[in-house]
Amino acid sequence: MNTDKRWRIVFLILSLLVVTAWLLWPSDESRIRRTLKEEVKAMEAGDVDGVMAKISYAYHDEYGMSYLTLGEELKRQLKTLSDITVEYEDLMIRVEDGEATAEFMLRVIATKGNETGYIIGDVKTPLRLRLVLRKEHGRWLIAETKSLSSVRTSPASALGDEPAGRP
């Protein structure tokens, strides 16, 4: 086999490898979708450590919660809740320069004691939520949450301690 033919074969193989890698390598959007699915799975299981694994240490929200206060609040609230079901729909993801937003409609159903019901959103009116995610150490982590609905839910009411109010 001559040298020219060898280079063509090597070039063809390298080209196929590059195209295959490009097609199979997960996009940022698919990684964010996987992060959200894992977050939902951890929340439904009542796994505080699993939930917090997807939260940035620099987390903050409109209620003044940080990574540490969010973790403590989740521990406290998840002790009283069971049979948690998280439903989200209309997911829209935008990615730009190492930061992303994920907006969706959210409903959470849980049991507290002998009562089961919606603790976030309801059948007719889900909570519209925006998450800001940042890429940290190669992983997408939730850095901020913001309610976009006219019906707002405080962290305590969202987890069943107080009724939700209107702004």
Phi, psi and omega in degrees: 000133181278167184296321180299318180294321178298315180296323177296317179295316178298316179298318179297315179297314179298319178298317178296321178296317179296314180297317179298314179299318181296320181287326185266341181292127183292140178282165176301320180298317179292326176294322178293318177302317178296320177301314180294320178297319178294324178295316178297315180300317179294318180296315180296330179276353183071024183269093182300316180298321178295320177295312185290340178295340180257010181253135178289146175297338179270015183302143169205158177219181184289350178263002179085011180281144176248182178305311183293315181291325177296315179299317179293319179295318178298316178302313182297315185284320183291343174295331185262352185250150174216173179048050182280131175234124179251125178240129173224150183211171180055045181287125176236127182240133174235132181237130176210123171048055175075008176227145181221156171239141175234118179246139181198168175263134188233137171226140175229128177246137179208165176251132175232114186069238178256004183254134177241136179184181179286129174252343172223126182068186174205185184303313184277326189232087175289160176281128175271122188234144174239127173252138171256124180245145178234145178275115181233123179054039177081003180238148175273122181235147180284122183251341184199146172234148179211129176281133178251004182271159175284332173270118183254148181236124177285161179303322181291316181289329179296334181252016168097008181270330182222157174289147177290145181241177176252150182296000000 
